[in-house]
Amino acid sequence: MFSHGIMPPLMFGGMICFMLAGFPVAFSLIAVGLFFGSIGIMTDHFHPSFLQALPLRFYGIISNDLLLAIPFFTFMGAILERCGLAEDLLEGTGKLFGKVPGGLAYAVIIVGAILGAITGTVAASVIAMGVISLPVMMRYGYDQKLATGVIAASGTITQLIPPSLVLIVLAEQLGKPVGDMYLGAIGPSILQVLLFLAYVAILSVVKPSTMPPLPPEAIGEGGWPLIRQVLWGMIPSVVLIALVLGTLALGLATPTEAGAMGAVGAIVLAAMHRRLTWPLIRQAMASTMRLTAMVVFILIGATVFSLVFQGMDGSRWIEHLLSQLPGGRVGFLVFVNVFVFFIAFFLDFFEIAFIIIPLLVPVAVKLDINLIWFGVLLCVNMQTAFMHPPFGFALFYLRGIAPASIRTSQIYWGAIPWLVMQLILVVIVIMWPESVTYWISSGPTVDPATIELNLPAMDQPPLDMEPPKF
């Protein structure tokens, strides 16, 4: 006979075993949830009425307006990524910085940040950056480890830069406004880009042979034609992103409305560049459909798992386990970030957001942790899921488009310095919460002790009132 306290850890361990076995995540979660729910009912550890809530939960998922922002932003990114804007940006920015050592690396980082704000997905950014810039960097003598590392890292910035899909999902799981999550991610996004640029600058001084400047014939005449090319590729995209994020930050639009506006704006930009075709729209719609279906199925599976887990008093087990850690809030944050770092070897960011985050939120609330800061911190940490060898998806994407002359070991070794910089950012955000909260408007605050209620005095009616005569 199972004791009541052993069921939550057994359920959590069963979920990890299914993940390691390679079964599809959504169906693994459903199977684990229903299996342990059945055991709980037979052993009187789980009341059947919990399962009766599943239809309502499923309906709540598919009727959630916030989740509509995911297909809109995905479609916007797919259109802009496929219509050739990345090529224009990289070509112009590469020539602009081409005269200095590491110029192409600077261009890849800057364009990666802009492309991240455009596409919203790591796969699209890494593949686009790799296809366009990797052959050029190899042609002009860049070190293989540096070239592959900077491309993978610049594509991974997409995870953190608004309008990141991860931030939308985290906002939904944390119960916080998406606009606040986006504002909170601005500071860490800037810090991440600056860390990457500083690393390239230091390396260009210490080892300039690994990143030589471009020859004059590759740069061309430069001057105003070059600047015009860069501006034509950059300004329309930046204006669109600023418009989408600005309406969110100012509260003029919901995330779904902002995403719809971004999707329409992407179509307009593609038409402006004379690259809007029916095959382009069809490919964008197909990729949007696949991603949206994956998110919904994972969320349904996570709902089944979390419902049974809560019915088994799993949240109380997690809260007792984590709230007793030494070091209080700092100890909790260190443990959670180490745990997320290692579990990201096996789970992607959607799975972590839907499965792990709901278990951590009650403990964070009990410890009086700002949930926006907590969410952005976890988003910074989940960047590493794409970069640590040998499981990082960004490395898989890069391996798929890199020529055979670049060994897989070179890609793995090239990712390590950038992974270290991502972990440095995790430490910075923990030690400096204002890097997140500074950008969030807290609004006017009122001290309850200063509130005075002054009610006008009212004369009491005479007690000897006679009833009215009719």
BAGUMAR-294010 format. One line per 10 residues: number of its first residue (from 0); their letters; for each residue z negated, x negated, y negated of C-alpha. Coordinates in Angstrom, 2 decimals. Each point is the difference from the previous one (the first is absolute). Layout:
<recs>
NUM> a> Z/X/Y; ...
</recs>
This chain:
<recs>
0> mfshgimppl> 0.00/0.00/0.00; 0.98/-1.32/-3.43; -2.69/-0.33/-2.61; 0.77/1.53/-3.37; -0.06/-3.31/-1.86; 2.53/-1.73/2.25; 2.87/2.46/-0.56; 1.12/-1.11/-3.52; 0.29/-3.72/0.88; 1.78/0.89/3.27
10> mfggmicfml> 2.43/2.19/-1.93; 0.64/-2.71/-2.58; 0.50/-2.60/2.74; 2.39/2.31/1.85; 2.09/0.36/-3.14; 0.20/-3.81/-0.36; 1.03/-0.37/3.67; 2.82/2.52/-0.42; 1.22/-1.87/-3.09; -0.02/-3.35/1.80
20> agfpvafsli> 1.90/1.53/2.93; 2.88/0.76/-2.35; 0.10/3.79/0.27; 1.29/1.92/-3.05; -2.87/0.29/-2.43; 0.24/3.71/-0.80; 0.03/1.09/3.65; -2.69/-2.55/0.93; -2.34/1.50/-2.58; 0.67/3.52/1.24
30> avglffgsig> -0.55/-1.04/3.62; -3.27/-1.83/-0.74; -1.28/2.87/-2.14; 0.74/2.74/2.53; -1.22/-2.09/2.95; -3.37/-0.76/-1.55; -0.20/3.51/-1.38; 0.34/1.36/3.54; -2.64/-2.42/1.29; -2.28/0.98/-2.86
40> imtdhfhpsf> 0.37/3.70/0.78; -0.76/-0.56/3.70; -3.06/-2.11/-0.81; -1.23/2.25/-2.84; 0.52/-2.75/-2.58; 2.78/1.83/-1.84; 0.26/3.66/-0.96; 3.36/1.69/0.77; 0.01/1.66/-3.44; 0.99/-3.35/-1.53
50> lqalplrfyg> 3.38/0.16/1.76; 0.58/3.48/-1.40; 0.27/-1.63/-3.43; 3.05/-2.07/1.01; 2.66/2.62/-0.93; -1.48/0.30/-3.49; -0.06/-3.77/-0.34; 3.64/-0.26/1.08; 0.95/2.63/-2.54; -1.96/-1.87/-2.66
60> iisndlllai> 2.04/-3.15/0.71; 3.43/1.57/-0.22; -0.95/2.05/-3.07; -1.50/-2.93/-1.91; 1.99/-0.34/-3.22; -1.19/-3.57/-0.53; 1.73/-1.20/3.18; 3.30/1.27/-1.41; -0.07/-3.02/-2.29; 0.67/-2.26/3.01
70> pfftfmgail> 3.54/1.23/0.76; 0.87/0.11/-3.71; -1.08/-3.58/-0.67; 1.58/-1.17/3.27; 3.30/1.61/-0.94; -0.15/-1.55/-3.47; -0.57/-3.44/1.48; 2.71/0.39/2.62; 2.60/0.97/-2.62; -0.88/-2.83/-2.38
80> ercglaedll> -0.23/-2.58/2.78; 3.42/0.89/1.42; 1.93/0.41/-3.24; 0.14/-3.73/-0.79; -2.62/-0.30/-2.73; -1.84/-2.71/1.94; 3.12/-2.17/0.09; 0.45/0.29/-3.75; -3.64/-0.82/-0.67; -0.14/-3.01/2.30
90> egtgklfgkv> 3.29/-1.47/-1.09; -0.80/0.21/-3.72; -3.67/-1.04/0.26; 0.87/-2.86/2.36; 2.45/-1.41/-2.53; -2.49/0.54/-2.83; -2.65/-2.18/1.71; 2.48/-2.19/1.88; -0.28/-3.07/-2.22; -3.65/-0.71/0.91
100> pgglayavii> -1.37/-1.10/3.40; -1.01/3.06/1.95; 2.12/2.24/-2.19; 1.25/2.06/2.94; -3.58/0.40/1.28; -1.11/1.28/-3.42; 2.92/2.42/0.02; -0.84/1.25/3.50; -3.63/0.69/-0.98; 0.88/1.80/-3.24
110> vgailgaitg> 2.80/2.03/1.51; -2.17/0.72/3.04; -2.61/1.56/-2.27; 2.62/2.11/-1.78; 1.69/0.92/3.27; -3.40/0.92/1.43; -0.50/2.48/-2.80; 3.49/1.35/0.70; 0.06/0.29/3.78; -3.66/0.64/0.83
120> tvaasviamg> 0.44/-1.32/3.58; -0.50/-3.53/1.30; 2.83/0.12/2.54; 2.61/0.86/-2.63; -1.24/-2.71/-2.38; -0.22/-2.80/2.58; 3.38/0.77/1.53; 1.73/0.34/-3.36; -1.55/-3.21/-1.35; 0.71/-1.89/3.20
130> vislpvmmry> 3.64/1.02/0.31; 0.74/-0.84/-3.63; -2.13/-3.04/-0.80; -0.60/-1.87/3.27; 3.59/-1.27/0.41; 0.03/-1.16/-3.63; -3.32/-1.85/0.34; 1.18/-1.71/3.18; 3.31/-0.95/-1.61; -1.73/-1.81/-2.88
140> gydqklatgv> -2.49/-1.95/2.10; -3.20/2.04/-0.07; -2.59/-0.76/2.69; 0.24/2.58/2.79; -3.73/0.73/0.10; -0.15/0.49/-3.77; 3.10/2.20/-0.10; -1.07/2.31/2.83; -3.60/0.13/-1.21; 0.83/0.96/-3.57
150> iaasgtitql> 2.46/2.67/1.14; -2.47/1.59/2.43; -2.85/-0.14/-2.55; 2.07/1.39/-2.86; 1.05/2.91/2.19; -3.59/0.64/1.04; -1.04/0.44/-3.65; 1.60/3.43/0.42; -3.11/1.06/1.91; -2.13/-0.28/-3.13
160> ippslvlivl> 2.29/0.69/-2.95; 0.28/3.66/-1.08; 1.59/2.27/1.10; -1.06/-1.39/3.38; -0.08/2.53/2.83; -3.25/-1.55/1.21; -1.72/0.93/-3.26; 1.14/3.61/0.39; -1.41/0.18/3.52; -3.25/-1.72/-1.01
170> aeqlgkpvgd> -0.43/2.38/-2.93; 0.38/2.95/2.36; -2.51/-1.43/2.48; -2.51/-0.93/-2.72; 0.37/3.28/-1.84; 0.90/-1.75/-3.26; 2.91/0.55/-2.44; 3.12/-2.00/0.78; 0.35/-0.84/-3.68; -3.39/-1.72/0.03
180> mylgaigpsi> 0.93/-1.95/3.11; 3.18/-1.16/-1.71; -1.88/-1.03/-3.14; -2.59/-1.81/2.07; 2.68/-1.98/1.82; 1.58/-1.35/-3.21; -2.51/-2.84/-0.46; 0.12/-1.31/3.60; 3.80/0.28/-0.02; 0.23/-2.21/-3.08
190> lqvllflayv> -2.53/-2.45/1.46; 1.96/-0.22/3.25; 3.25/-0.79/-1.79; -1.74/-2.59/-2.18; -1.55/-1.66/3.07; 3.42/-0.26/1.62; 1.62/-1.38/-3.16; -2.82/-2.52/-0.47; 0.43/-1.23/3.58; 3.73/-0.54/-0.53
200> ailsvvkpst> -0.69/-1.79/-3.31; -2.50/-2.36/1.63; 2.29/-0.64/2.96; 2.94/-0.71/-2.32; -2.04/-2.82/-1.54; -1.50/-1.35/3.20; 3.06/0.37/2.26; 3.07/0.61/-2.20; 2.32/-1.03/2.84; -0.88/3.21/1.88
210> mpplppeaig> 1.41/2.17/-2.79; 2.75/-1.76/-1.96; 1.56/1.56/-3.12; 3.43/1.56/0.25; 3.02/-2.13/-0.89; 1.76/0.87/-3.29; 3.04/1.44/1.76; -2.23/2.54/1.78; -1.56/1.18/-3.27; 3.23/0.36/-1.95
220> eggwplirqv> 0.26/0.21/-3.75; -3.25/1.91/-0.51; -0.77/1.26/-3.48; 0.42/3.64/-1.02; 2.22/1.06/3.03; -2.76/-1.10/2.34; -2.77/1.72/-1.99; 2.06/3.17/-0.14; 0.40/-0.07/3.79; -3.73/-0.36/0.51
230> lwgmipsvvl> -0.81/2.78/-2.45; 2.61/2.35/1.47; -1.52/-0.47/3.43; -3.62/0.17/-1.13; -0.48/2.39/-2.91; 1.22/3.30/1.57; -2.17/-0.54/3.07; -3.06/-0.97/-2.04; 0.48/3.02/-2.27; 0.15/2.31/3.01
240> ialvlgtlal> -3.15/-1.47/1.55; -1.83/0.09/-3.33; 1.01/3.64/-0.47; -1.21/0.98/3.48; -3.29/-1.89/-0.23; -0.54/0.94/-3.64; 0.18/3.73/0.66; -2.46/-0.47/2.84; -2.43/-2.10/-2.03; 0.08/2.42/-2.94
250> glatpteaga> -0.51/3.01/2.24; 3.33/1.54/-1.01; 1.23/0.25/3.59; -1.46/0.22/3.47; 0.96/-2.72/2.53; 2.46/2.39/1.62; 1.64/0.84/-3.32; 0.13/-3.67/-0.98; 1.56/-0.85/3.35; 2.62/2.72/-0.41
260> mgavgaivla> 0.80/-1.30/-3.47; 0.32/-3.52/1.43; 2.37/1.18/2.71; 2.26/1.68/-2.57; -0.22/-3.09/-2.22; 1.04/-2.23/2.90; 3.11/2.11/0.55; 0.80/-0.23/-3.71; -0.42/-3.80/0.02; 2.25/-0.34/3.04
270> amhrrltwpl> 2.62/2.10/-1.77; -0.33/-2.15/-3.16; 0.78/-3.09/2.09; 2.92/1.88/1.63; -1.48/-0.41/3.46; -0.99/3.58/0.81; 1.80/1.05/3.19; -0.56/2.58/2.68; -0.70/-2.62/2.73; -2.65/-1.51/-2.30
280> irqamastmr> -1.75/3.36/-0.41; 0.27/0.75/3.72; -1.56/-3.36/0.97; -2.80/0.48/-2.51; -0.71/3.51/1.32; -0.04/-1.27/3.62; -2.49/-2.80/-0.74; -2.16/2.40/-2.03; -0.03/2.49/2.87; -1.06/-2.64/2.54
290> ltamvvfili> -2.83/-1.36/-2.14; -1.29/3.44/-0.98; 0.01/1.23/3.61; -1.89/-3.12/1.09; -2.66/0.51/-2.69; -0.49/3.68/0.86; -0.32/-0.64/3.74; -2.48/-2.84/-0.54; -2.01/2.22/-2.33; -0.05/2.82/2.58
300> gatvfslvfq> -1.17/-2.42/2.69; -2.64/-1.44/-2.31; -1.22/3.52/-0.76; -0.52/0.76/3.70; -1.81/-3.30/0.52; -2.20/0.31/-3.10; -0.94/3.64/0.75; -1.26/-0.85/3.48; -1.61/-3.21/-1.26; -1.89/1.94/-2.66
310> gmdgsrwieh> -1.03/2.57/2.58; -1.45/-2.83/2.08; -2.09/-1.09/-3.03; 2.25/-3.02/-0.35; -0.35/-0.04/-3.77; -3.77/-0.26/0.37; 0.48/-2.89/2.45; 2.34/-1.82/-2.42; -2.32/0.64/-2.94; -3.03/-1.32/1.89
320> llsqlpggrv> 1.98/-3.01/1.20; 1.37/-1.02/-3.41; -2.75/1.04/-2.39; -2.50/-2.26/1.80; 2.06/-3.15/-0.53; -1.78/-2.87/-1.79; 1.02/-0.54/-3.59; 0.28/3.65/-1.04; 3.25/0.82/-1.79; 1.33/-3.56/0.14
330> gflvfvnvfv> -0.77/-0.26/3.71; 1.77/3.31/0.61; 3.05/-1.07/-2.00; 0.20/-3.38/1.76; -0.29/1.61/3.44; 2.56/2.70/-0.77; 2.53/-2.47/-1.37; -0.39/-2.37/2.94; 0.33/2.96/2.37; 3.10/1.36/-1.76
340> ffiaffldff> 1.55/-3.48/-0.08; -0.28/-0.39/3.76; 0.85/3.59/0.95; 3.14/-0.31/-2.12; 1.29/-2.33/2.73; 0.49/3.12/2.13; 0.22/2.98/-2.36; 2.30/0.55/-2.96; -1.19/1.24/-3.37; 0.65/3.70/0.70
350> eiafiiipll> -2.07/-0.14/3.17; -2.84/-1.85/-1.75; 0.06/2.48/-2.89; -0.05/3.08/2.23; -2.38/-1.24/2.72; -2.36/-2.61/-1.44; -0.39/1.00/-3.66; -1.50/3.48/0.65; -2.70/-1.68/2.09; -0.91/-2.41/-2.82
360> vpvavkldin> -0.02/2.41/-2.95; -3.40/1.65/0.71; -1.69/-3.40/0.20; 1.68/-1.13/-3.23; -1.18/3.17/-1.75; -3.54/-0.52/1.28; 0.04/-3.56/-1.37; 1.23/1.32/-3.39; 3.29/-1.93/0.17; 2.78/1.02/-2.39
370> liwfgvllcv> 2.60/1.51/2.33; 2.96/-0.97/-2.18; -1.14/-3.62/0.07; -0.68/0.29/3.73; 3.46/1.45/0.67; 1.86/-2.60/-2.05; -2.04/-2.76/1.65; 1.00/1.24/3.43; 3.61/0.26/-1.15; -0.13/-3.66/-1.08
380> nmqtafmhpp> -1.43/-0.90/3.40; 2.60/2.04/1.90; 2.72/-2.11/-1.59; -0.98/-2.67/2.48; 1.06/2.24/2.89; 3.58/-0.87/-0.87; -0.56/-3.73/-0.30; -2.28/-1.39/2.72; 1.82/-1.73/2.86; 1.07/0.93/2.57
390> fgfalfylrg> -0.40/3.76/-0.57; 1.00/0.44/-3.66; 2.77/2.56/-0.40; 1.42/-1.80/-3.05; 0.51/-3.05/2.22; 1.73/2.18/2.59; 2.32/1.43/-2.65; 0.79/-3.49/-1.27; 0.60/-1.32/3.49; 2.50/2.79/0.53
400> iapasirtsq> 2.20/-0.99/-2.95; -0.60/-3.78/-0.10; 2.67/-2.31/1.49; -0.64/-1.63/3.37; -0.35/-3.40/-1.69; -3.40/1.13/-1.36; -2.55/-0.21/2.80; -2.61/2.68/0.46; -2.74/-2.63/-0.27; 1.29/-0.88/-3.48
410> iywgaipwlv> -0.34/3.64/-1.05; -3.54/0.15/1.36; -1.14/-3.25/-1.63; 1.67/1.02/-3.25; -2.02/3.22/-0.13; -3.45/-1.64/0.19; -0.34/-1.21/-3.66; 0.98/3.44/-1.29; -2.41/1.67/2.42; -2.77/-2.21/-1.38
420> mqlilvvivi> 0.89/1.11/-3.55; -0.23/3.63/1.06; -3.48/-0.66/1.39; -0.94/-1.76/-3.24; 0.94/3.20/-1.82; -2.28/1.97/2.33; -2.89/-2.25/-1.03; 0.92/0.32/-3.70; 0.01/3.82/0.17; -3.36/0.04/1.79
430> mwpesvtywi> -1.59/-2.35/-2.53; 1.74/1.56/-3.02; 0.07/3.81/0.33; 1.20/0.31/-3.62; 3.40/-1.29/1.15; 0.39/3.51/1.44; -2.25/2.23/-2.07; 1.03/-1.40/-3.41; 3.32/1.83/0.15; -1.51/3.37/0.88
440> ssgptvdpat> -0.97/2.23/-2.89; -3.44/1.33/0.70; 0.21/2.56/-2.79; -2.85/1.03/-2.30; -3.46/-0.07/1.51; -3.02/2.03/-1.04; -3.64/-0.84/0.65; -1.57/3.17/1.47; -3.32/-0.85/-1.71; 1.62/0.47/-3.43
450> ielnlpamdq> 1.30/3.50/0.71; -1.80/2.77/-1.89; 0.57/3.68/0.58; -0.65/2.01/-3.20; 0.24/3.71/0.74; -0.20/2.50/-2.88; -3.20/1.99/-0.09; 0.38/3.62/1.01; -2.29/2.84/-1.13; -1.52/1.87/2.88
460> ppldmeppkf> 0.63/3.75/-0.04; -3.01/2.23/-0.77; -1.86/1.15/3.02; -0.35/3.61/-1.20; 3.73/0.74/-0.05; 0.80/3.67/0.58; 2.85/0.92/2.31; 3.18/1.08/-1.78; 0.55/3.70/-0.62; 3.25/1.62/0.93
</recs>
